[in-house]
Amino acid sequence: GVDLIVKDIFKNKKNGIYIDVGCHHPLINNNTNLLNSLGWKGINVDLDFNSIDMFNFFRKQDLNKQIAVTDHNGEVDLFFHHNRAAKNTISKDFGKNAKELKKIQASTLNNIIEESKFKDSQIDFVSIDVEGNEMNVLKGFDLKKYKPTLIMLEFIIPTTKEFYQNNIQIILSSDIYKYLTDNNYKLINWNHDDLLFMSKDFNH
């Protein structure tokens, strides 16, 4: 349902730009598929080759990149379950039951944007779903420079297994909430495991 909320917020926006970190699948349960069908374009990033291979087929106009995203450039540990597993992660806290540990390359979101055709574009929507590494993705993303209008983050903590075990006080006391509110964003929606933050400067 996140895509419907985002579509409504940007109902007067044509040819918008999105960034989808942890994009997973171009069509199924994807937060930017609806926007893409409306003429938007952008950057899709995932750890899995098969995911990016599908994006290259369905979204040829986008930049589709297979790499981990975190707060620095270089080698990181991948806690690996199996190919196409959505729970593959570079977060140690979320990778405790992984079957294998691999070394892979990582980049900051800043670096990915700067090396793309979208480096001088206004970014409208950023979706971040990276199995516990969301905060590090934010730390490698210059919010004051790029100023995305809307940011969606998956919010799961290791001690809760289901979204209904979460509560608003945990969210309001989280590092992610403090970081984004300190950077001129406000929480506007909590949908299942996803939090939506909007720039305070956005005018409909």
N, C-alpha and C positions, 0 to 999 in steps of 0.2 A: 503493500500500500504506500510505501514511501514515494514511489514514482508519481502517484496520483496527487499527493500533497505538493510535491515539487512542481508538477505541471500547473496546479492551481495557483501557486505563488507566482510563477512566471507566465501566466496566461497571456500577457501582452508582449512577451518576449519572442522574437524570431531570430533564428540563426545564433543561438546561444552556444556557449563553450562549457563543457564539463570535463572533469577529471575523475576517473573511477579507479581507485587503488584497491586491489583485491577484487577485480572485476568478475572473475570466475567463469561466467557464461554469458554470451552476448544476448541471449533471448530469455532464458529461464531465471526467474527471481533476480533480475538485474535492475538496478536503480536508474540506469541511464538508457535502457532500451526504448522506452516511450519517448524520451526526449530526442533520441536519434531518429525515430520515425517521424518526428515533427521538424526535422531539418537541422537539429543541433549536431555538433561534432566535437571531438576532443581527444583526450589521452586515456588509454586503458592499460593498466599494469597488473600483472599477476605473476606468481612464482611458477606456475605450471605451463609447460610448453603447449599442451593440448588446448588449454584455455586460449592462449594467444593465437594459436593456429586457427581456432574457430573465429576469433575476432578478426583476424586477417582475411578470412573468407567473407564474413558478414558485414564488416565495417572497414572497407578498404580506404575510405576517406579519413579514418582516424589514425593516430599514432598508437600502435599496439606493441607493448614492450614487455618482454619476459625478464623480470629482475625483482629482487626484494627491495622494499622501500623502508628506510629507517632514518636515523639522525646523522648518519655519516656515510661516506663512500668507502667501499672496500669489502673484505671478506667477512662473512658472518656464518653462524651455525644455523642450519635448517633442521628442525625437529620434524622428521619425515614419517608419514604413515603409509601412504601409497600414492601412485599417480592419480591425479584428479581428486584427491582428498581435500575437501574444503578446510579441514582442520590442520593441514600442514602449516607450520608457523616458525618464525624466528624468535618468538617470545619464549624464554626459558620457563616462565610461570605456566604457560599454556601448553608446553610441549612435553610434559612429564611422562606421558604414556606413549611417546613416539616409538616406533619400531627401529628407527635408524637415525643416526646423526650425520649430516652431510655438510660440506663447506660449499657455499655459493656466494655469488657477488651481490652486493647491495649498493643502492644509490639513494641520495636524498631526493625528495620531490623537487626541490629547487633546481638541482642538476638536470633532472629529466625535463623540466619545463624549459630551462635555458637552452637545452640542446634540441628543442622542438620548434616547429613552425608557429607554435602558439605562445612563444615567449613574450610577445608584445601585445597579447590579446587580453581583454577583460574576461576573467574567469568567473562564471556565474554560479556553478554548482560543483562541489567536491564531495565525493563519496569515498569513505575510508572504512574498509572491512577487512582487517588483517589479523584476526584471531589473537587479540591481546597486545599488539604492537602499535596501536593507534596513537598513543602519546608520543612515541618516538617519530612516527611519521609527521606529526604536527611540529615537532622540534626541528625537523629538517625542511620546513616549509615556511617561507617568509610571509607571514600574514599581512604585515604592514606594506610590503611591496605589491603583492598580488591581489590582496583585498577581495577574496571570493565573497559573493553575496550570501551563499548558503553552504553550510558544511554539515554533512551527515556522517556520524560515526557509530559503528557498532560498539555497544557498551555492555561488556560482560566481565565480571570479576571472577577469579578462580574459585572462590568459595561458594558461588551460586551456579547451579547447573541449568536453571530455567529462568526465563525473564520474569515470571510471576514471583520468584523468590527475591527479586530486587525491590527496592523502594526508593522514593524520591529523596530521602535524606542521604542515602548512599551516593546518589548522583550529585546532589548539591555539595557534598563534602569531598568529591573526587578531584584528582589533579586535572583531569580533562575539563571539568566545569570551571574550575578556578582559572586555568590557563586561557580558555576561550573568553570568559567574561572579562578577564584582565586585558584581552586584546580586542575589546569593543564588539563582542558578540553576545547575544542573548539566547537562552534556550526557549524555543517556541513549540516544540513537539517531542513527545516520547512515544514511539510506536514500536511495540514488541521489544527487540533488543537494540533499537536504533534511536539515537538522539539527533535532533535537528537544531542547529544553531544558525541564527540569521545575524548578519551585520546590522548594527544599530543605525548605520547610515543609509540603509536600503529604504527607498520610497516606492510604493506600488505605483 
